[in-house]
């Protein structure tokens, strides 16, 4: 675990000590061996702050250098705790300009402390950007648009920093403290709720799950489960065994985070080791946008770290390295399919040795010893996979494979079983979800182990026998398997939901189920800390989103994949966004979500999230006196969706869209157009009235 800070001292001791003494303490705590430029910056910062804080040298106050913000994977240059105020100071030594990205950075620090640092919740927080050689400086002291005691970012040069701090103290009427009230601040509980992108990035930078999760209990559970899986990996390696383990968890508990943690830790362990001892792991998901965005985010992290060391690293090489341990499952499956002998005879798969050369230890398997399958219950059953392969894939562009004899689960186990030495499969299992057409459920994995791979060691969460998994039949499926072992450590029992709306998913559930009173009651509970508002104007939607976001918080527009009649509003669902840049690019990039031009659908955003969402509600899913009316646009008119399964998919699409915002959401229900038969006002008015009847505030 990294240090919470590199240096901490009372103001009196800080000013009394020499620059060299303080610099030595900071350097000794720098486990990362910072580059020479950073060390020069520390010396300058120490000298500046000793002069700036001199007037308050005898007061109860404290200064910290390099205070860790693990959710962001960064450190605050300087924190000053004085007269009940938290000064968050970011230095840009030798700079003459104030860059927007630097302003966002210092605001991010302030927001992170306000939202996630227990002893900062009710404090006044002042973010200050110091460009030491700048000619201009802040003269206005303004709180941000929220009533949360965070100042808008201030900027100053080194010479005016003392004057600025004095102005803040005067503005706050802050008196000297008779006793020190920041005694526990530096070690106060830090409880973040990271996005999956932030979490993966922090793990990749060698932070632990305890440092980046919201609840101590959640962090401890994630670490315990991760460690148990790592122990299984080590045991399997030592004993030359092939094992499979099943991880379960309540919704939002962090199963994906466990999978990424295992993959990243194994990858970091493998760095610099010879091929024979690399023990690589790969995280596999069928969620294409999730894999693409995570790969891009981690590749950018990799590139930044290498550049900070003075090393060359282009983004293509960085992505290639990250792709070694995060992949779309179809690519992994395709690599293995390319090795089999065709045609398949007698219902048995064989390796075509003209297509694959056996490795000394890997055999004809892939290079990874460990494969982590996210949402393993969604693997395809035999009929669906065999039919898909027989047609040559979704579009018929692949080589056709007739008479395929295995379900996806069985084939993936078979693929790992080809290794001659040892292998581990980790199945991350979601429960309580409807099984869609072609999805086999977790029971198929266990059936395949029992019937085809009976010698595999099986480690199961004790909760896998609950009724929401394999229709409650898991206990029967493992009863006669002598290699199956049930353990507590493979279940995650603590949820890590949105930090502003613990009950958001319940609210959406009741809204979609037309339970008006229950939905209204939950909305009233969280509307002040998690705003959800309503409008009929798209321009107003965009302005609201831009006004809410602070620092580098992200916002964007989302729509249903069936929202075909938003084209007059310049939203065309047939034009897919560049999802990597939609999630990661800045507001100057037209492809970014922040530009508010491209809208993401439920397929683009499932498994991911933004801080603020603008949901534009089309006439595909309408509220009427008889409940929800399901429609699909075909040709030049709407047609009713009558199949219950298809109706369920559409309802779940809106469920996904309404649960992607971490901090708040605006719902835009267009007015429609009486002169357009595809956009009649009655297609939209019922939905608008229903949402308003729940109590959602219109702006």
C-alpha positions in Angstrom: 0.0 0.0 0.0 1.3 3.5 -0.9 1.8 6.2 1.7 -1.1 8.5 2.2 1.3 11.4 2.0 5.1 12.0 1.6 5.3 14.7 4.3 3.1 16.0 7.1 3.9 18.7 9.7 2.5 21.4 11.9 2.9 24.9 10.4 5.4 25.8 13.2 7.7 22.9 12.6 7.4 23.2 8.8 8.6 26.9 8.9 11.2 26.1 11.5 12.9 23.3 9.6 15.4 23.7 6.8 14.4 23.1 3.1 17.0 20.3 2.9 15.5 18.5 5.9 11.9 18.7 4.6 13.1 17.7 1.1 14.9 14.7 2.5 11.7 13.5 4.2 9.6 13.9 1.1 12.2 12.0 -1.0 12.5 9.1 1.4 8.8 8.5 1.1 8.8 8.6 -2.7 8.8 4.9 -3.4 8.3 5.7 -7.1 11.7 7.4 -7.5 10.3 10.6 -9.2 12.1 12.2 -12.1 14.6 15.0 -11.5 12.2 17.8 -12.6 9.8 16.7 -9.8 12.5 16.9 -7.2 13.4 20.4 -8.3 9.7 21.3 -8.0 9.6 20.1 -4.4 12.5 22.3 -3.4 10.7 25.3 -5.0 7.4 24.5 -3.4 8.9 24.1 0.1 10.6 27.5 -0.2 7.4 29.2 -1.5 5.2 27.7 1.2 7.5 28.5 4.1 7.3 32.2 3.0 3.6 32.1 2.3 2.6 30.5 5.6 4.9 32.6 7.8 2.1 34.9 9.1 0.2 31.8 10.5 3.3 30.0 11.9 2.1 30.0 15.5 -1.5 28.8 14.7 -3.0 25.4 14.9 -2.5 24.3 11.3 -0.9 21.6 9.2 0.7 21.2 5.8 1.0 18.0 3.7 3.0 17.3 0.6 1.9 14.8 -2.1 -1.4 13.7 -0.5 -2.7 10.6 -2.3 -6.0 10.6 -4.2 -6.1 6.9 -5.2 -9.4 7.1 -7.1 -7.8 9.5 -9.5 -4.4 7.7 -9.3 -2.7 11.0 -8.4 -1.4 13.1 -5.5 -2.2 16.7 -4.4 1.0 18.8 -4.4 0.2 20.6 -1.2 -2.7 20.6 1.3 -2.8 23.3 3.9 -5.3 22.9 6.8 -5.8 26.2 8.5 -8.7 27.8 10.5 -11.1 25.1 9.5 -10.4 25.5 5.8 -8.8 23.0 3.4 -6.5 24.7 0.8 -5.8 22.3 -2.1 -2.8 23.7 -4.0 -1.5 22.5 -7.3 1.9 23.9 -8.4 3.1 24.4 -12.0 6.6 25.5 -11.4 8.1 27.9 -13.9 4.8 28.2 -15.8 3.3 31.5 -17.0 -0.1 30.2 -18.1 -3.1 28.7 -16.4 -4.2 25.7 -18.5 -7.8 24.5 -18.5 -6.7 20.9 -17.9 -4.8 22.1 -14.8 -7.8 24.0 -13.5 -9.9 20.8 -13.9 -7.2 18.8 -12.1 -7.2 20.9 -9.0 -11.0 21.0 -9.0 -11.1 17.2 -9.3 -9.0 17.0 -6.2 -11.4 19.3 -4.3 -14.4 17.3 -5.5 -12.8 14.0 -4.5 -12.1 15.2 -1.0 -15.6 16.6 -0.6 -17.4 13.5 -1.9 -15.2 10.7 -0.5 -13.0 12.0 2.3 -14.9 11.7 5.6 -13.3 14.6 7.4 -13.7 16.9 4.4 -17.5 16.5 3.9 -18.5 19.6 5.8 -15.4 21.7 5.4 -14.8 24.7 3.1 -12.5 23.5 0.4 -10.4 26.0 -1.7 -8.8 24.7 -4.9 -5.8 26.9 -6.0 -3.7 26.6 -9.1 -0.3 28.2 -8.8 1.6 29.0 -12.0 4.7 30.4 -10.3 5.7 32.9 -13.1 2.2 34.0 -14.2 1.4 37.7 -14.6 -2.3 37.5 -13.8 -4.2 36.2 -10.7 -7.7 35.7 -9.3 -9.5 38.6 -7.7 -13.0 37.2 -7.4 -13.8 34.6 -4.6 -16.9 32.6 -5.7 -18.4 29.4 -4.5 -19.3 26.9 -7.2 -22.9 26.5 -8.4 -23.6 23.9 -5.7 -24.1 24.8 -2.1 -21.4 22.5 -1.0 -18.7 24.9 0.3 -16.3 24.4 -2.6 -14.8 27.5 -4.1 -14.5 27.9 -7.9 -10.9 27.2 -8.8 -8.6 30.1 -8.0 -5.4 30.9 -9.8 -2.3 32.9 -8.8 1.4 33.2 -9.1 3.8 32.5 -6.3 4.0 36.1 -5.2 0.3 36.6 -4.7 -0.4 33.2 -3.0 -0.1 34.5 0.5 -2.5 37.4 -0.3 -5.0 35.0 -1.8 -5.0 32.7 1.2 -5.5 35.8 3.5 -8.4 36.9 1.3 -10.1 33.5 1.7 -9.7 33.6 5.5 -11.1 37.1 5.6 -14.0 36.1 3.3 -14.8 33.1 5.5 -14.5 35.2 8.7 -12.3 32.3 9.9 -10.8 32.8 13.3 -7.7 31.1 14.8 -8.6 27.8 16.3 -8.2 27.5 20.1 -7.5 23.8 19.6 -6.4 21.8 16.5 -9.5 20.4 14.8 -7.8 18.7 11.9 -6.0 16.1 14.1 -7.4 13.1 12.2 -7.7 14.6 8.8 -4.6 13.0 7.2 -5.8 9.5 8.1 -9.5 10.1 7.8 -11.5 7.4 6.2 -11.4 7.6 2.4 -14.4 6.0 0.7 -14.5 6.5 -3.0 -16.9 4.9 -5.6 -14.7 4.7 -8.7 -16.0 4.2 -12.2 -14.8 0.9 -13.7 -12.4 3.0 -15.9 -11.0 4.8 -12.9 -10.8 1.5 -10.9 -8.9 -0.3 -13.6 -6.6 2.6 -14.1 -5.8 2.8 -10.4 -5.2 -1.0 -10.2 -2.9 -0.7 -13.2 -0.9 2.0 -11.3 -0.4 -0.5 -8.4 -3.1 0.8 -6.1 -4.9 -1.8 -4.0 -8.7 -2.4 -4.1 -9.0 -1.1 -0.5 -7.6 2.3 -1.7 -10.0 2.7 -4.5 -13.3 1.4 -3.2 -16.0 3.3 -1.4 -16.7 1.1 1.7 -14.0 -0.5 3.9 -16.1 -3.6 4.0 -16.3 -3.7 0.2 -12.6 -3.1 -0.2 -11.8 -5.8 2.3 -14.2 -8.3 0.6 -12.7 -7.5 -2.9 -9.2 -8.0 -1.6 -10.1 -11.2 0.2 -11.8 -12.6 -2.9 -8.9 -11.5 -5.2 -6.4 -13.1 -2.8 -8.3 -16.4 -2.7 -8.3 -16.6 -6.5 -4.6 -15.7 -6.6 -4.0 -18.5 -4.0 -5.9 -21.0 -6.3 -3.7 -19.9 -9.2 -0.5 -20.4 -7.2 -1.8 -23.8 -5.8 -2.7 -25.0 -9.3 0.7 -24.0 -10.6 2.6 -25.7 -7.7 0.5 -28.9 -8.0 0.2 -29.0 -11.7 -3.6 -28.9 -11.5 -6.4 -27.6 -13.7 -9.0 -25.7 -11.7 -12.1 -23.7 -12.2 -13.7 -21.2 -9.7 -17.0 -19.4 -9.6 -17.2 -15.9 -8.1 -20.7 -14.6 -7.2 -21.8 -11.3 -5.7 -24.7 -9.0 -5.0 -25.5 -6.4 -7.8 -22.8 -3.7 -7.9 -20.4 -5.6 -5.6 -17.4 -5.5 -8.0 -17.2 -8.9 -9.7 -15.7 -7.3 -12.8 -13.2 -5.4 -10.6 -12.1 -8.8 -9.1 -11.5 -10.1 -12.6 -9.6 -7.1 -13.7 -7.6 -7.1 -10.5 -6.5 -10.7 -11.0 -5.6 -10.1 -14.6 -3.6 -6.9 -13.9 -1.8 -8.4 -10.9 -0.8 -11.5 -12.9 0.3 -9.3 -15.8 2.4 -7.0 -13.5 4.0 -10.1 -11.9 4.9 -11.4 -15.3 6.8 -8.3 -16.4 10.5 -9.0 -17.1 10.1 -12.8 -16.5 11.1 -15.4 -19.0 8.2 -17.0 -21.0 8.4 -20.2 -19.0 7.5 -18.4 -15.8 5.2 -15.6 -16.9 1.9 -17.2 -15.7 -0.2 -14.7 -17.7 -3.9 -14.1 -17.2 -6.5 -12.8 -19.6 -9.8 -11.0 -18.7 -12.4 -11.9 -21.3 -15.7 -10.1 -21.8 -18.4 -10.2 -24.4 -19.0 -6.5 -23.8 -17.2 -5.0 -26.8 -17.5 -1.3 -25.8 -16.3 -2.1 -22.2 -13.2 -3.9 -23.5 -12.4 -1.2 -26.0 -12.7 1.7 -23.6 -10.8 -0.1 -20.8 -8.0 -1.0 -23.3 -7.7 2.6 -24.5 -7.8 4.1 -21.0 -5.1 1.7 -19.7 -3.0 2.2 -22.8 -3.0 6.0 -22.2 -2.0 5.4 -18.6 0.8 3.2 -19.8 2.0 5.8 -22.3 1.9 8.6 -19.6 4.0 6.5 -17.2 6.6 5.6 -19.8 6.9 9.3 -20.9 7.3 10.4 -17.3 10.3 8.1 -17.1 11.7 9.7 -20.3 11.0 6.5 -22.3 9.3 6.3 -25.7 5.9 4.6 -26.0 3.5 5.1 -28.8 -0.2 4.4 -28.2 -0.3 1.4 -30.5 2.4 -0.4 -28.6 0.6 0.5 -25.3 -2.7 -0.9 -26.5 -1.0 -4.1 -27.7 0.5 -4.6 -24.3 -2.8 -4.0 -22.5 -4.6 -6.3 -25.0 -2.5 -9.2 -23.6 -4.7 -9.2 -20.5 -8.0 -7.6 -21.6 -9.7 -9.1 -24.6 -13.1 -9.5 -26.2 -14.2 -13.1 -25.7 -15.0 -13.6 -29.4 -11.3 -13.0 -30.3 -10.1 -15.6 -27.8 -12.7 -18.0 -29.0 -11.8 -17.3 -32.6 -8.1 -18.0 -32.0 -9.0 -21.4 -30.7 -11.5 -22.2 -33.5 -8.8 -21.5 -36.0 -6.8 -24.5 -34.7 -9.4 -27.2 -35.0 -9.5 -29.8 -37.7 -12.4 -29.5 -40.2 -14.7 -31.1 -41.0 -15.5 -32.2 -37.4 -15.9 -36.0 -37.3 -17.9 -38.1 -34.8 -18.7 -35.1 -32.7 -15.2 -34.7 -31.4 -12.9 -31.7 -31.6 -9.3 -32.3 -32.8 -6.4 -30.0 -33.3 -5.2 -29.6 -36.9 -1.4 -29.7 -36.5 -1.0 -28.0 -39.9 -2.6 -24.9 -38.3 -1.0 -25.1 -34.9 2.4 -25.9 -33.5 2.4 -27.4 -30.0 4.4 -25.6 -27.3 6.4 -27.4 -24.8 4.1 -26.5 -21.9 1.2 -24.7 -23.4 0.5 -27.5 -25.9 -2.0 -26.2 -28.5 -3.6 -23.9 -25.9 -3.2 -20.1 -25.7 -0.3 -18.5 -23.9 -2.3 -17.7 -20.8 -2.5 -20.0 -17.8 -5.5 -18.1 -16.4 -8.7 -17.1 -18.2 -11.3 -14.9 -16.5 -14.7 -15.0 -18.0 -16.9 -12.0 -17.0 -20.7 -12.6 -17.0 -20.0 -16.3 -17.5 -23.7 -17.2 -17.2 -24.2 -15.4 -20.6 -22.1 -17.9 -22.5 -24.0 -19.5 -25.4 -25.6 -22.9 -25.3 -24.8 -25.6 -27.8 -27.7 -24.9 -30.3 -26.9 -21.1 -30.4 -23.2 -21.5 -30.9 -23.5 -24.4 -33.3 -26.1 -22.5 -35.4 -24.0 -19.3 -35.4 -20.8 -21.2 -36.5 -22.7 -23.1 -39.2 -23.8 -19.8 -40.7 -20.3 -18.3 -40.6 -21.1 -15.9 -37.8 -23.6 -13.1 -37.6 -23.0 -11.8 -41.1 -21.8 -15.0 -42.7 -18.3 -13.6 -43.2 -16.5 -16.3 -41.2 -15.4 -19.7 -42.3 -18.5 -22.0 -41.7 -18.1 -24.7 -39.1 -20.9 -27.2 -39.4 -21.8 -29.8 -36.7 -20.0 -28.0 -33.8 -20.4 -30.4 -30.8 -19.9 -28.1 -27.8 -21.5 -25.2 -25.9 -19.4 -22.1 -25.5 -18.7 -23.0 -21.8 -17.5 -26.5 -22.7 -15.4 -25.2 -25.6 -13.7 -22.6 -23.4 -12.9 -25.2 -20.8 -11.6 -27.5 -23.5 -9.4 -24.7 -24.8 -7.7 -24.2 -21.4 -7.5 -28.0 -20.9 -5.1 -28.2 -24.0 -2.3 -26.8 -21.8 0.1 -29.6 -20.8 1.0 -28.1 -17.4 -1.7 -26.2 -15.4 -4.5 -23.8 -15.9 -7.2 -21.9 -14.0 -10.6 -20.7 -15.2 -12.3 -17.9 -13.2 -16.0 -17.5 -13.9 -17.6 -14.2 -12.7 -21.3 -14.9 -12.3 -24.2 -12.5 -12.1 -27.4 -13.8 -10.5 -31.1 -12.8 -10.7 -31.0 -12.0 -14.4 -33.3 -13.2 -17.1 -31.6 -15.7 -19.4 -31.9 -14.4 -23.0 -32.2 -16.6 -26.1 -29.0 -18.6 -26.6 -27.6 -18.0 -23.1 -26.9 -21.2 -21.4 -26.6 -20.1 -17.7 -24.1 -21.2 -15.2 -25.5 -24.7 -15.0 -23.9 -25.4 -18.4 -20.4 -24.7 -17.0 -20.9 -27.2 -14.2 -22.5 -29.8 -16.5 -19.5 -29.5 -18.8 -17.1 -30.0 -15.9 -19.0 -33.0 -14.5 -19.4 -34.8 -17.8 -16.3 -33.8 -19.9 -13.6 -32.6 -17.4 -14.3 -34.5 -14.2 -10.7 -34.2 -12.9 -10.8 -30.4 -12.7 -10.7 -28.9 -9.2 -13.8 -26.9 -8.7 -14.1 -24.0 -6.2 -17.6 -22.5 -5.8 -19.1 -19.7 -3.9 -21.5 -21.1 -1.3 -24.1 -18.7 -2.7 -23.9 -20.4 -6.1 -26.5 -22.8 -4.8 -29.0 -19.9 -4.3 -32.2 -20.0 -6.4 -31.1 -17.2 -8.8 -28.3 -19.3 -10.1 -29.0 -22.2 -12.6 -32.7 -22.1 -11.3 -31.5 -23.3 -8.0 -30.1 -26.6 -9.3 -26.4 -26.0 -8.6 -26.6 -28.1 -5.4 -27.9 -31.1 -7.4 -25.3 -30.5 -10.1 -22.3 -30.7 -7.8 -23.6 -33.3 -5.4 -21.6 -36.2 -6.9 -18.5 -34.2 -7.9 -15.8 -35.2 -5.5 -13.5 -32.3 -6.7 -16.0 -29.6 -5.8 -15.4 -27.4 -2.8 -17.7 -24.6 -1.6 -16.1 -21.6 0.1 -17.2 -18.2 1.6 -14.4 -16.2 0.0 -15.8 -16.4 -3.5 -18.9 -14.3 -2.7 -19.0 -10.5 -2.6 -21.8 -9.4 -0.3 -21.2 -5.7 -0.1 -22.5 -3.4 -2.9 -20.6 -0.3 -4.2 -23.4 1.7 -5.7 -23.6 5.3 -6.8 -22.4 7.5 -3.9 -25.3 9.9 -4.3 -28.2 7.5 -4.8 -28.0 4.2 -3.1 -31.6 3.5 -4.1 -31.4 4.6 -7.8 -31.8 1.1 -9.1 -34.9 0.6 -6.9 -36.3 3.9 -8.1 -35.9 2.8 -11.8 -37.3 -0.6 -11.0 -40.5 0.9 -9.6 -40.7 3.5 -12.3 -40.6 0.9 -15.1 -43.0 -1.4 -13.1 -45.5 1.5 -12.9 -45.4 1.6 -9.1 -45.9 5.3 -8.9 -46.1 5.7 -5.1 -43.0 3.6 -4.4 -41.1 5.5 -7.2 -42.2 8.9 -5.8 -41.2 8.0 -2.3 -37.7 6.9 -3.3 -37.3 10.0 -5.6 -38.2 12.3 -2.7 -35.4 10.6 -0.6 -32.6 11.3 -2.9 -33.6 14.2 -5.3 -31.5 16.7 -3.3 -28.3 14.7 -3.4 -28.9 13.0 -6.8 -30.9 15.3 -9.0 -33.2 13.9 -11.7 -35.0 16.5 -13.7 -37.4 16.6 -16.7 -37.6 18.8 -19.8 -39.0 18.8 -23.3 -36.2 20.8 -24.9 -33.0 19.3 -26.1 -31.0 22.6 -25.9 -32.1 23.0 -22.3 -30.9 19.4 -21.7 -27.4 20.2 -23.0 -27.2 23.4 -21.0 -28.2 21.7 -17.8 -25.5 19.0 -18.3 -22.8 21.6 -19.0 -23.8 23.5 -15.9 -23.7 20.5 -13.6 -20.3 19.2 -14.4 -17.2 20.4 -12.5 -13.6 19.6 -13.0 -13.2 16.7 -15.4 -16.6 15.2 -14.6 -18.1 13.6 -17.8 -21.5 14.0 -19.2 -23.2 12.8 -22.4 -26.5 12.0 -24.2 -27.9 8.5 -24.3 -30.8 7.1 -26.3 -32.5 3.7 -26.9 -31.1 1.8 -29.9 -34.7 1.9 -31.2 -34.9 5.7 -31.0 -35.1 6.1 -34.8 -37.3 9.3 -34.8 -34.9 11.6 -33.0 -33.3 12.4 -36.4 -35.1 15.8 -36.6 -33.2 16.6 -33.3 -29.9 15.7 -35.0 -29.6 12.3 -33.2 -29.3 9.4 -35.5 -28.9 6.0 -33.7 -27.7 4.4 -37.0 -24.5 6.4 -36.7 -22.5 4.7 -34.0 -20.3 6.9 -31.9 -16.5 6.4 -31.7 -17.0 4.8 -28.3 -13.4 5.0 -27.2 -13.2 8.8 -27.8 -16.8 9.2 -26.6 -15.7 8.1 -23.1 -12.2 9.4 -23.0 -11.6 12.4 -25.3 -11.9 16.0 -23.9 -14.6 18.6 -24.7 -12.6 20.0 -27.6 -12.9 16.7 -29.5 -16.2 16.5 -31.6 -16.2 12.7 -30.9 -16.3 13.2 -27.2 -19.5 12.7 -25.1 -18.8 16.2 -23.8 -19.4 17.7 -27.2 -23.0 16.6 -27.0 -23.3 15.6 -30.6 -23.1 11.8 -30.6 -25.5 9.8 -28.4 -24.7 6.4 -27.0 -27.2 3.5 -26.8 -27.7 0.9 -24.2 -25.3 -1.4 -26.1 -22.5 1.3 -26.1 -22.8 2.2 -22.4 -23.7 -1.1 -20.6 -21.1 -1.8 -18.0 -19.8 1.8 -18.2 -21.1 5.1 -16.7 -20.8 8.8 -16.8 -21.2 11.4 -14.0 -24.2 13.1 -15.7 -26.6 11.7 -18.2 -29.0 13.3 -20.6 -31.6 10.6 -21.6 -33.6 11.6 -24.7 -36.8 9.5 -24.7 -38.2 8.6 -28.1 -41.6 7.2 -29.1 -40.4 3.7 -29.2 -41.3 3.2 -25.5 -44.4 5.1 -24.6 -46.5 5.3 -21.5 -50.3 5.0 -22.1 -53.4 4.5 -20.0 -52.8 0.7 -20.4 -49.1 0.8 -19.4 -46.0 0.7 -21.5 -46.5 0.6 -25.3 -43.6 -1.1 -27.2 -42.8 0.0 -30.7 -40.1 -0.5 -33.4 -39.6 1.8 -36.4 -39.8 -0.2 -39.6 -39.6 1.5 -43.0 -41.5 4.7 -42.6 -43.7 3.9 -39.6 -43.8 2.6 -36.1 -44.9 -1.1 -35.6 -46.0 -2.7 -32.4 -43.6 -5.1 -30.6 -45.8 -7.9 -29.4 -43.4 -10.7 -28.4 -43.0 -10.7 -24.6 -39.3 -11.4 -24.9 -38.7 -8.5 -27.3 -40.7 -6.2 -25.0 -38.6 -7.3 -22.1 -35.4 -6.4 -24.0 -36.8 -2.9 -24.7 -37.8 -2.3 -21.1 -34.3 -3.5 -20.0 -32.7 -1.1 -22.5 -34.3 1.8 -20.7 -33.3 0.3 -17.4 -29.7 0.3 -18.5 -30.0 3.9 -19.8 -31.5 5.2 -16.6 -28.8 3.7 -14.3 -25.7 4.9 -16.1 -25.4 8.3 -14.3 -23.3 8.5 -11.1 -24.4 11.9 -10.0 -27.6 12.9 -11.7 -29.7 12.8 -14.8 -31.9 14.9 -17.0 -34.7 13.2 -19.0 -35.8 15.0 -22.2 -39.1 13.9 -23.7 -39.5 15.8 -27.0 -42.7 17.7 -27.8 -43.3 15.8 -31.0 -44.7 17.3 -34.2 -48.4 17.3 -35.1 -47.4 17.5 -38.8 -45.2 14.4 -38.7 -47.1 11.1 -38.5 -44.0 9.4 -37.0 -43.6 12.0 -34.2 -47.1 12.8 -33.1 -47.3 14.6 -29.8 -49.4 11.8 -28.3 -46.4 9.4 -28.8 -44.5 11.5 -26.2 -47.1 13.3 -24.0 -48.1 10.2 -22.0 -44.5 9.5 -21.0 -44.0 13.1 -20.1 -47.1 13.2 -17.9 -46.2 9.8 -16.3 -42.7 11.0 -15.3 -44.1 14.2 -14.0 -46.7 12.3 -11.9 -43.8 10.6 -10.1 -42.7 14.0 -8.9 -39.7 14.5 -11.2 -39.1 18.2 -11.3 -39.4 20.0 -14.7 -36.9 22.7 -15.6 
